[in-house]
C-alpha cells in the first residue's frame, strides 16, 4: 500500500502548461500531457461534450487565474503506478 503525501497529490493535479478546455476537440477528442509529477494524463471530451482527465470528470472548466487556468475535477487524481 502506498501512502500519498500532500505534495505528491498536488503535483498530480498541476500541468506545466496552460491548457483550456477548448483545446480538446468536440466529439471524442483526446490529448495526452504530463503533469508536474511526470505522469501521463489523458484528457478527452466524450460525445456529450463532457471533459475527463484519466477518467475523472472535469466539472468546472477554464477558471482563469493570474498564474494559469483552473479546472475542478470530481475525484483526487492518483498515479497508476502507486
N, C-alpha and C positions, 0 to 999 in steps of 0.2 A: 504494500500500500504506500502510495506517495503522498506526503503532506505538502500542500501548496502554501507558500508564503505570500503575503500581500504584494510584494514587489513582483514576484513571478506572475501572479494573476493579473496585475496591472499591465505588465509588458505584453501579455497575450491579447490585450484589448486595444493596443496602440499600433497604428501603422506609421511608418516613417515618411509617408507621403500624404498629401491632402487628396481625398477621394470623395467626390459627390456621387449620390445615387444615380444621377443621370448618365454616368459612365456605363452603367450596367444596362445593356440594350433590352428593350421590351421583348416579350415572347421568348423566354428561356435563354436570355443572355447570361454569360458566365465569364469571370476572370479569376486569376489566382495572383495573390500578393503575399509578401512575407511580413509578419508582424515584428515588433521590436525584440521578440524572443527568437526570431528567425524561423518560426513555424510557418508553413504554407497555409494560407487562409483562402478558402474558395468562396467567392461571393457570387451569388446568382439571383436572377429575377425569374419567378415562375410565370406560368401562362396567365395568372390572375393579377400580375403586376407587383406581387409582394417580393421583398428583397430578403435574402437569407445569407448568413455567414456561417460556414461549417454546420449547416442545419439549424442554426438558431435564427429566429425571425428578427429582423430589424424593425422594431415597432414605431420608431420615430427617426426620420432621416433629415440630414442636411441642416443641422442647427449650427450656424456659423459662429465661431469664437475667434478671439484675437490671434490664437496660435494654431488654427486649423478648423476642421469640421467635425462636429459630434454626431454620433448615431447611437440610439438606445436599442440594446438587444434584450430579448426576453429570457436569456439564460447566461450564466457565467461560462466563458469560453475556457476550456481546459485543453491541454495537449493530449493528442492521441498516444504519444509515447510515454506519458507519465504514469 
